[in-house]
Amino acid sequence: MSHPLVSFENFVHSPMIVGNEVKLYPLQKKILCDFWNKHYTLGVWCLGRRSGKTFGASLCATYASTAMSPLYKQYLRTNECYYVLFIANREEQAKIALEQVKLFFNTSPVLRKGIKSETATSITLTNGAIFKAVPHTAKGVRGYPVALAILDEAAHYRSGSGQQTGEQLSQALAPSIAQC
């Protein structure tokens, strides 16, 4: 079984990897390190506004797409890509986290080299990882091999019937997450 290329804590504290801009408050550090060190498969962060949820989620996404890549790729076919999805009520909202990831990559001397291409809604890396910002619809998340799905403001997803309910999204995402 493959292991991460570097621990989350070393990843965050290496100026060569994520630059000097990553300053975590003690509780942020505990939440993020616990998530990766304890090998959780689900994290629900119920934190207040401006508490750094998007920043932390973007940092996790950056780590997942780089240091965790060997672990995820062992479950894929040769040359198959895997996805880190940012899912939110609106695509514009999902792009906020994507922009933070772009900032991590573009300000890092190490990570910058891994960018293959960028669009307004995605970043493709040379290692086969793809970040994608998508709205929370069941149709929008089907079919991707997903290593990490970040659901922003999931408590505000619609309930009831239709493609935009939390239940439909969860059912559509379950097979994608199971692959990686």
C-alpha positions in Angstrom: 0.0 0.0 0.0 1.3 3.4 -0.9 1.8 6.2 1.7 1.7 10.0 1.5 4.9 11.6 0.1 5.0 13.8 3.2 2.9 14.1 6.3 0.3 16.9 6.4 2.1 18.7 9.2 5.4 18.7 7.2 3.6 19.8 4.1 2.0 22.8 5.8 5.2 23.9 7.5 7.5 23.6 4.5 8.1 27.0 2.9 9.3 25.3 -0.2 6.0 23.4 -0.7 3.2 25.8 0.3 5.2 29.0 0.8 5.4 31.2 3.9 1.8 32.3 3.8 0.3 29.3 5.6 -0.3 30.3 9.2 -2.7 28.1 11.0 -4.3 28.9 14.3 -4.0 26.1 16.9 -7.5 24.8 16.5 -7.2 24.9 12.7 -4.0 22.9 12.9 -5.6 20.4 15.3 -8.6 19.9 13.0 -6.6 19.5 9.8 -3.9 17.3 11.3 -6.4 15.1 13.0 -8.3 14.6 9.8 -5.2 13.4 8.0 -3.3 11.7 10.8 -6.3 9.7 12.0 -7.2 8.7 8.5 -10.8 10.0 8.7 -12.9 9.4 5.6 -15.4 12.1 6.4 -15.0 15.5 8.0 -17.8 17.8 9.0 -16.6 21.2 10.1 -19.3 23.2 11.8 -17.4 26.5 12.3 -18.4 30.1 12.3 -18.1 32.6 9.5 -14.5 33.8 8.8 -13.1 30.8 10.8 -11.0 29.6 7.9 -13.1 26.7 6.6 -12.5 27.4 2.9 -8.8 28.1 3.6 -8.5 24.7 5.5 -10.5 22.8 2.9 -8.3 24.3 0.1 -5.2 23.3 2.0 -6.6 19.8 2.4 -7.3 19.7 -1.3 -3.8 20.8 -2.2 -2.3 18.1 0.1 -4.7 15.5 -1.4 -3.7 16.3 -4.9 0.0 16.2 -4.3 1.3 14.3 -1.3 -1.6 11.8 -1.3 -1.4 11.2 -5.1 0.4 7.8 -4.9 -2.2 6.5 -2.6 -5.2 7.5 -4.8 -3.5 6.5 -8.1 -3.2 2.9 -7.0 -6.9 2.5 -7.4 -7.1 3.9 -10.9 -6.3 2.6 -14.4 -3.1 3.6 -16.0 -3.2 7.3 -17.0 -6.6 7.8 -15.5 -7.0 11.1 -13.7 -8.7 11.6 -10.3 -10.7 14.6 -9.1 -10.8 16.9 -6.1 -14.3 18.4 -6.3 -15.3 21.7 -4.8 -19.1 21.5 -4.5 -21.2 24.5 -3.5 -24.7 26.0 -4.0 -23.4 27.9 -7.0 -20.4 27.4 -9.2 -19.2 30.9 -8.3 -19.1 29.9 -4.6 -17.2 26.7 -5.4 -14.7 28.7 -7.4 -13.7 30.6 -4.2 -12.0 27.5 -2.8 -10.5 26.8 -6.3 -9.0 30.3 -6.3 -7.3 29.6 -2.9 -5.8 26.4 -4.3 -4.5 28.3 -7.4 -2.9 30.7 -4.9 -1.2 27.9 -3.1 0.1 26.5 -6.3 1.1 29.7 -8.0 3.1 31.0 -4.9 5.0 27.8 -4.3 8.2 27.1 -6.1 7.6 23.4 -5.8 3.9 23.2 -6.5 3.9 25.7 -9.4 5.8 23.1 -11.5 3.0 20.7 -11.3 0.3 22.7 -13.0 -0.5 21.4 -16.5 -3.4 23.7 -17.3 -5.9 26.1 -15.7 -9.4 27.2 -16.6 -11.9 29.3 -14.7 -13.4 26.2 -13.1 -10.5 23.7 -13.0 -6.8 23.1 -12.5 -5.2 20.0 -14.1 -1.9 18.8 -12.6 0.9 16.9 -14.3 0.4 14.0 -11.8 -3.2 13.4 -13.0 -5.1 15.2 -10.3 -7.8 17.6 -11.4 -9.5 20.2 -9.2 -13.0 21.1 -10.4 -15.5 23.6 -9.1 -19.1 22.4 -9.6 -22.6 23.4 -8.4 -24.4 20.9 -6.1 -26.4 18.9 -8.6 -26.6 15.2 -8.8 -25.9 15.4 -12.6 -22.9 17.7 -12.0 -21.0 15.2 -9.9 -21.6 11.9 -11.6 -18.9 9.8 -13.3 -15.7 11.3 -11.8 -13.2 9.2 -9.8 -13.2 11.4 -6.7 -10.4 11.3 -4.2 -11.7 14.2 -2.2 -15.1 16.0 -2.3 -15.5 19.3 -0.4 -19.1 20.3 0.1 -19.3 23.9 1.0 -22.3 25.1 3.0 -23.8 21.6 2.7 -26.4 22.4 5.4 -28.0 24.8 2.9 -28.4 22.3 0.0 -32.0 21.9 -1.0 -34.2 19.2 0.5 -37.2 17.7 -1.1 -37.2 16.3 -4.7 -35.0 17.1 -7.7 -31.4 17.0 -8.8 -30.3 19.7 -6.3 -31.2 17.9 -3.1 -28.6 16.8 -0.6 -29.9 13.3 -0.8 -29.6 13.1 -4.6 -26.1 14.6 -4.5 -25.0 12.1 -1.9 -26.4 9.2 -3.9 -24.7 10.4 -7.1 -21.4 11.0 -5.4 -21.2 7.7 -3.5 -19.9 5.5 -6.4 -17.4 8.2 -7.4 -15.9 8.4 -3.9 -15.8 4.7 -3.5 -13.3 4.3 -6.4 -10.4 6.2 -4.8 
